[in-house]
Amino acid sequence: MSGDRPSPLVIERILRDREGIWQQIVAERDLNVLTGRMLASSAVALACYGAVLGFFHSPLMALTSALKLPLLFLVTLAICLPTLYLFNLVFGARLSVRQSLALVMVAITVTSMLAVAFAPISLFFLITADDYQFFKLLNVAILTMSALVGLRFLTGGMQVLNDHGTAPAAADIPAPAQPAPVAVPAGSVPVAAPGADQGAVPVAVPAGAAVAESTSNGAAVAAQTPAQVPAQWSGQPAGTAFPPGMLPPGYPAPHRPWANPPVRRGEPSQRPASMTLLYIWILLFGFVGTQLAWTLRPFFGDPGQDFSFFRSIDGNFYAAILRTIANL
């Protein structure tokens, strides 16, 4: 974190020190502790929000909703996490199981904390607007918006982990060798060796001589040295050392067509395969979560019906939402 004292709230650290969280997941440093804190925070937040949902029916429904809402997220995670891990393995990502779990738990923690932040607003409408259909749609919208924000954290974290997995480490990149200066006799002109790059060592060539350079297709290109050595260089004593690759003032730069390869136009930048599969996995996670929520219902509890821990499985979540909108 940027501060000296770590925050006791894991959600505050996620929001204030997002890069620090990603780096901890990349390094797999204390992931068990971090995942445990996120799991506990999410369970408490979802239980509080579930209690608000169930209070529309009765205190007993509030208790059951407080138990079922954290269960909904955790069971959905257990069902979909193996798919995310295998997707990454198939397409060459380097995520471990612990990293995948921590990454998804960041999204769930953000979602649950945003949802519990909306709990006072939901409670206000529960007291002031005794309308079951409106209350149900309001809380579905709150959970959807909270989930979208949490998924933004998931995609951002996956992008950071992808960049870390594809970029070479600094220690693996060899440092370029620095050539030593070459002593150039008086009356000669320092010229970079043919076919070399910008860091090449200059060689001494008599004034007026032609230097042959090979191009990328093997053809030779003649680079004429100036017949007259510039005055500011003519007085240099023999054995004067010149920096690598340095040319005297007035000397034309040699033509090197291979130094600047042609730029290919119209080549779109491709998104990593793991990111494309992540978006597919997010859709899968959403479908599994909504169907499981329909299976575990009721969460709100219709005031016109008696209390029940579960309802019979008929229809689906999306048809019920459409019917609710039509009944407003």
C-alpha positions as CSV (number, residue, x, y, z in Angstrom):
1,M,0.0,0.0,0.0
2,S,0.9,3.6,-0.4
3,G,0.5,4.2,3.4
4,D,2.7,2.9,6.1
5,R,-0.1,1.3,8.1
6,P,-2.2,-1.4,6.3
7,S,-5.9,-1.0,6.4
8,P,-7.9,-3.4,8.6
9,L,-10.6,-3.6,5.9
10,V,-9.7,-5.6,2.8
11,I,-12.2,-3.7,0.7
12,E,-10.4,-0.5,1.5
13,R,-7.1,-2.0,0.5
14,I,-8.6,-3.2,-2.8
15,L,-10.0,0.2,-3.7
16,R,-7.0,2.2,-2.5
17,D,-4.2,0.0,-3.5
18,R,-5.4,-2.0,-6.5
19,E,-2.0,-2.3,-8.0
20,G,-0.6,-3.7,-4.8
21,I,-3.3,-6.4,-4.8
22,W,-2.5,-7.4,-8.3
23,Q,1.2,-7.6,-7.5
24,Q,0.5,-9.7,-4.5
25,I,-1.5,-12.1,-6.6
26,V,1.3,-12.2,-9.2
27,A,3.9,-13.0,-6.6
28,E,1.5,-15.4,-4.8
29,R,2.5,-13.8,-1.5
30,D,0.2,-14.6,1.4
31,L,-2.6,-15.5,-0.9
32,N,-4.2,-17.8,1.7
33,V,-4.5,-14.9,4.1
34,L,-5.8,-12.5,1.5
35,T,-8.3,-15.0,0.1
36,G,-9.5,-15.8,3.6
37,R,-10.1,-12.1,4.5
38,M,-12.0,-11.6,1.2
39,L,-14.1,-14.6,1.8
40,A,-15.0,-13.6,5.4
41,S,-15.8,-10.0,4.3
42,S,-17.9,-11.1,1.4
43,A,-19.9,-13.6,3.5
44,V,-20.7,-11.0,6.2
45,A,-21.6,-8.3,3.7
46,L,-23.9,-10.7,1.6
47,A,-25.5,-11.9,4.8
48,C,-26.4,-8.4,5.9
49,Y,-27.8,-7.6,2.5
50,G,-29.7,-10.9,2.4
51,A,-31.3,-10.0,5.7
52,V,-32.6,-6.7,4.2
53,L,-34.2,-8.7,1.3
54,G,-35.9,-11.1,3.5
55,F,-37.3,-8.6,5.9
56,F,-39.9,-7.7,3.3
57,H,-41.7,-10.9,4.3
58,S,-40.8,-11.8,7.9
59,P,-37.9,-12.0,10.3
60,L,-37.7,-15.8,9.6
61,M,-37.3,-15.1,5.9
62,A,-34.6,-12.5,6.7
63,L,-32.7,-15.2,8.5
64,T,-32.9,-17.7,5.7
65,S,-32.0,-15.1,3.1
66,A,-29.0,-14.1,5.1
67,L,-27.8,-17.7,4.9
68,K,-28.7,-18.3,1.3
69,L,-27.3,-15.2,-0.4
70,P,-23.6,-15.9,0.6
71,L,-24.3,-19.6,-0.3
72,L,-25.4,-18.5,-3.8
73,F,-22.1,-16.7,-4.6
74,L,-19.9,-19.4,-3.1
75,V,-21.6,-22.3,-4.8
76,T,-21.5,-20.4,-8.2
77,L,-17.8,-19.8,-7.7
78,A,-17.2,-23.5,-6.9
79,I,-19.1,-24.5,-10.0
80,C,-17.3,-22.1,-12.4
81,L,-13.8,-21.8,-11.0
82,P,-12.5,-25.1,-12.6
83,T,-13.7,-23.9,-16.0
84,L,-11.7,-20.6,-15.6
85,Y,-8.6,-22.5,-14.5
86,L,-8.8,-24.9,-17.5
87,F,-9.4,-22.1,-19.9
88,N,-6.2,-20.5,-18.8
89,L,-4.3,-23.7,-19.1
90,V,-5.5,-24.5,-22.6
91,F,-4.4,-21.1,-23.9
92,G,-1.0,-21.0,-22.2
93,A,-1.7,-18.7,-19.2
94,R,0.3,-19.2,-16.1
95,L,-2.3,-18.7,-13.5
96,S,-2.3,-21.2,-10.6
97,V,-5.5,-22.3,-8.8
98,R,-4.8,-20.0,-5.9
99,Q,-4.2,-17.0,-8.2
100,S,-7.5,-17.8,-10.1
101,L,-9.4,-18.0,-6.8
102,A,-7.9,-14.8,-5.4
103,L,-8.7,-13.0,-8.6
104,V,-12.4,-14.0,-8.6
105,M,-12.7,-13.3,-4.9
106,V,-11.6,-9.7,-5.5
107,A,-14.6,-9.3,-7.9
108,I,-17.0,-11.0,-5.4
109,T,-15.7,-8.9,-2.5
110,V,-16.2,-5.6,-4.5
111,T,-19.7,-6.8,-5.5
112,S,-20.8,-7.8,-2.0
113,M,-19.4,-4.5,-0.5
114,L,-21.2,-2.4,-3.0
115,A,-24.4,-4.3,-2.4
116,V,-24.3,-3.8,1.3
117,A,-23.5,-0.1,0.7
118,F,-26.9,0.0,-1.0
119,A,-28.6,-1.7,1.9
120,P,-29.8,1.5,3.5
121,I,-31.5,2.6,0.3
122,S,-33.2,-0.8,-0.1
123,L,-34.3,-0.6,3.5
124,F,-35.7,2.9,3.0
125,F,-37.9,1.7,0.1
126,L,-38.9,-1.4,2.1
127,I,-40.3,0.9,4.8
128,T,-41.8,3.7,2.6
129,A,-43.0,1.7,-0.4
130,D,-45.0,-1.5,0.4
131,D,-44.8,-2.8,-3.2
132,Y,-43.4,-6.3,-3.6
133,Q,-42.8,-6.1,-7.4
134,F,-41.1,-2.8,-7.2
135,F,-38.9,-3.9,-4.2
136,K,-37.9,-7.1,-6.1
137,L,-36.9,-5.2,-9.3
138,L,-35.0,-2.5,-7.2
139,N,-32.8,-5.1,-5.5
140,V,-32.2,-7.1,-8.7
141,A,-31.0,-3.8,-10.3
142,I,-28.7,-3.1,-7.3
143,L,-27.2,-6.6,-7.4
144,T,-26.7,-6.3,-11.2
145,M,-25.0,-3.0,-11.0
146,S,-22.7,-4.2,-8.1
147,A,-21.8,-7.3,-10.1
148,L,-20.8,-5.2,-13.2
149,V,-18.5,-3.1,-11.1
150,G,-17.0,-6.2,-9.5
151,L,-16.4,-7.8,-13.0
152,R,-14.5,-4.6,-14.0
153,F,-12.0,-5.4,-11.3
154,L,-11.8,-9.0,-12.5
155,T,-11.0,-8.0,-16.1
156,G,-8.5,-5.4,-14.9
157,G,-6.7,-7.9,-12.7
158,M,-6.6,-10.5,-15.4
159,Q,-5.1,-8.0,-17.8
160,V,-2.3,-7.2,-15.3
161,L,-1.6,-10.9,-14.8
162,N,-1.5,-11.5,-18.6
163,D,0.9,-8.7,-19.1
164,H,3.1,-10.1,-16.3
165,G,3.0,-13.6,-17.9
166,T,3.9,-12.5,-21.4
167,A,6.5,-9.8,-20.7
168,P,10.1,-11.0,-20.3
169,A,11.7,-10.4,-17.0
170,A,14.4,-7.7,-16.9
171,A,17.0,-10.2,-15.6
172,D,16.4,-12.4,-18.7
173,I,17.3,-9.6,-21.2
174,P,21.1,-9.5,-21.8
175,A,22.6,-6.1,-21.6
176,P,24.1,-4.9,-24.9
177,A,27.9,-4.9,-25.0
178,Q,29.5,-1.5,-25.0
179,P,32.3,-1.4,-27.5
180,A,35.5,0.4,-26.5
181,P,36.6,3.6,-28.3
182,V,39.0,3.1,-31.2
183,A,42.0,5.3,-31.8
184,V,41.8,7.1,-35.1
185,P,45.0,8.4,-36.7
186,A,45.3,12.0,-37.8
187,G,43.9,12.7,-41.3
188,S,41.4,9.9,-41.2
189,V,37.7,10.0,-40.8
190,P,35.9,7.7,-38.3
191,V,33.2,5.7,-40.1
192,A,30.9,3.0,-38.6
193,A,31.6,-0.5,-39.8
194,P,29.4,-1.6,-42.8
195,G,26.3,-3.6,-41.8
196,A,26.5,-2.6,-38.2
197,D,23.9,-0.9,-36.1
198,Q,24.0,2.4,-34.3
199,G,26.2,1.0,-31.5
200,A,29.0,-0.2,-33.9
201,V,32.6,0.7,-33.4
202,P,33.9,3.3,-35.9
203,V,36.9,2.4,-38.1
204,A,39.5,4.7,-39.6
205,V,39.0,5.4,-43.3
206,P,41.3,7.7,-45.3
207,A,39.6,10.9,-46.5
208,G,38.1,10.5,-50.0
209,A,37.8,6.7,-49.8
210,A,34.6,4.9,-50.5
211,V,33.0,2.6,-48.0
212,A,30.8,-0.3,-49.1
213,E,27.8,-1.3,-47.1
214,S,25.6,-4.3,-47.7
215,T,21.9,-3.9,-47.7
216,S,19.2,-6.3,-46.6
217,N,19.1,-8.0,-50.0
218,G,22.8,-8.4,-50.2
219,A,23.5,-5.5,-52.6
220,A,26.4,-3.2,-51.9
221,V,25.9,0.5,-51.3
222,A,28.8,2.9,-51.6
223,A,29.2,5.7,-49.0
224,Q,31.7,8.3,-50.0
225,T,33.8,9.9,-47.3
226,P,34.4,13.6,-47.6
227,A,37.6,14.5,-49.5
228,Q,38.4,17.2,-47.0
229,V,38.5,16.4,-43.3
230,P,36.7,19.2,-41.4
231,A,38.9,21.8,-39.9
232,Q,37.7,21.0,-36.4
233,W,38.9,17.4,-36.8
234,S,42.1,17.9,-38.9
235,G,44.1,19.2,-36.0
236,Q,43.5,16.1,-33.8
237,P,46.7,14.3,-32.9
238,A,47.2,10.7,-33.8
239,G,45.7,8.2,-31.4
240,T,42.7,10.4,-30.5
241,A,39.8,8.3,-29.3
242,F,36.3,8.9,-30.6
243,P,33.1,7.7,-29.0
244,P,31.5,4.5,-30.5
245,G,29.4,5.3,-33.6
246,M,30.3,9.0,-33.7
247,L,30.7,10.8,-37.0
248,P,32.5,14.1,-37.5
249,P,30.3,17.2,-38.2
250,G,29.5,17.5,-41.9
251,Y,29.8,13.8,-42.6
252,P,26.6,12.4,-44.2
253,A,25.0,9.5,-42.4
254,P,25.3,6.2,-44.2
255,H,22.2,4.8,-45.9
256,R,20.9,1.8,-44.0
257,P,17.6,0.6,-45.4
258,W,17.6,-2.4,-43.1
259,A,17.6,-0.1,-40.0
260,N,14.0,1.1,-40.5
261,P,11.9,-1.9,-41.8
262,P,8.6,-0.9,-43.6
263,V,5.6,-0.5,-41.3
264,R,2.8,-2.8,-42.2
265,R,-0.5,-1.0,-42.3
266,G,-3.9,-2.5,-41.5
267,E,-2.8,-5.1,-39.0
268,P,-5.2,-5.0,-36.1
269,S,-3.8,-5.6,-32.6
270,Q,-5.1,-8.9,-31.3
271,R,-6.6,-9.4,-27.9
272,P,-5.0,-12.2,-25.8
273,A,-7.0,-15.4,-26.0
274,S,-7.2,-15.6,-22.3
275,M,-9.1,-12.3,-22.2
276,T,-11.6,-13.4,-24.8
277,L,-12.2,-16.6,-22.8
278,L,-12.5,-14.5,-19.6
279,Y,-15.5,-12.7,-21.2
280,I,-17.0,-16.0,-22.2
281,W,-16.5,-17.2,-18.6
282,I,-18.1,-14.1,-17.2
283,L,-21.3,-14.9,-19.3
284,L,-21.2,-18.5,-18.0
285,F,-20.8,-17.3,-14.4
286,G,-23.8,-15.0,-14.9
287,F,-26.0,-17.7,-16.3
288,V,-25.1,-20.2,-13.6
289,G,-25.6,-17.6,-10.9
290,T,-29.0,-16.5,-12.0
291,Q,-30.2,-20.1,-12.5
292,L,-28.9,-21.0,-9.0
293,A,-30.6,-18.0,-7.5
294,W,-33.9,-19.1,-9.1
295,T,-33.3,-22.6,-7.6
296,L,-32.5,-21.3,-4.1
297,R,-35.5,-18.9,-4.0
298,P,-37.3,-17.3,-2.2
299,F,-35.0,-14.5,-1.1
300,F,-37.6,-11.8,-0.9
301,G,-40.7,-13.7,0.0
302,D,-44.1,-12.9,-1.4
303,P,-46.2,-11.4,1.4
304,G,-49.2,-13.2,0.0
305,Q,-47.7,-16.6,0.5
306,D,-46.6,-18.6,3.6
307,F,-43.0,-18.9,4.6
308,S,-41.0,-21.7,2.8
309,F,-37.3,-22.4,2.8
310,F,-37.4,-23.4,-0.9
311,R,-40.0,-23.3,-3.7
312,S,-40.7,-25.8,-6.4
313,I,-38.4,-25.5,-9.5
314,D,-40.6,-24.2,-12.4
315,G,-39.9,-21.6,-15.0
316,N,-36.6,-19.6,-15.0
317,F,-35.2,-16.4,-13.6
318,Y,-35.5,-14.3,-16.8
319,A,-39.2,-15.2,-17.4
320,A,-39.9,-14.2,-13.8
321,I,-38.2,-10.8,-14.3
322,L,-40.3,-10.2,-17.4
323,R,-43.5,-11.1,-15.6
324,T,-42.5,-8.8,-12.8
325,I,-42.0,-5.9,-15.2
326,A,-45.3,-6.6,-16.9
327,N,-47.1,-6.5,-13.5
328,L,-45.8,-3.1,-12.4
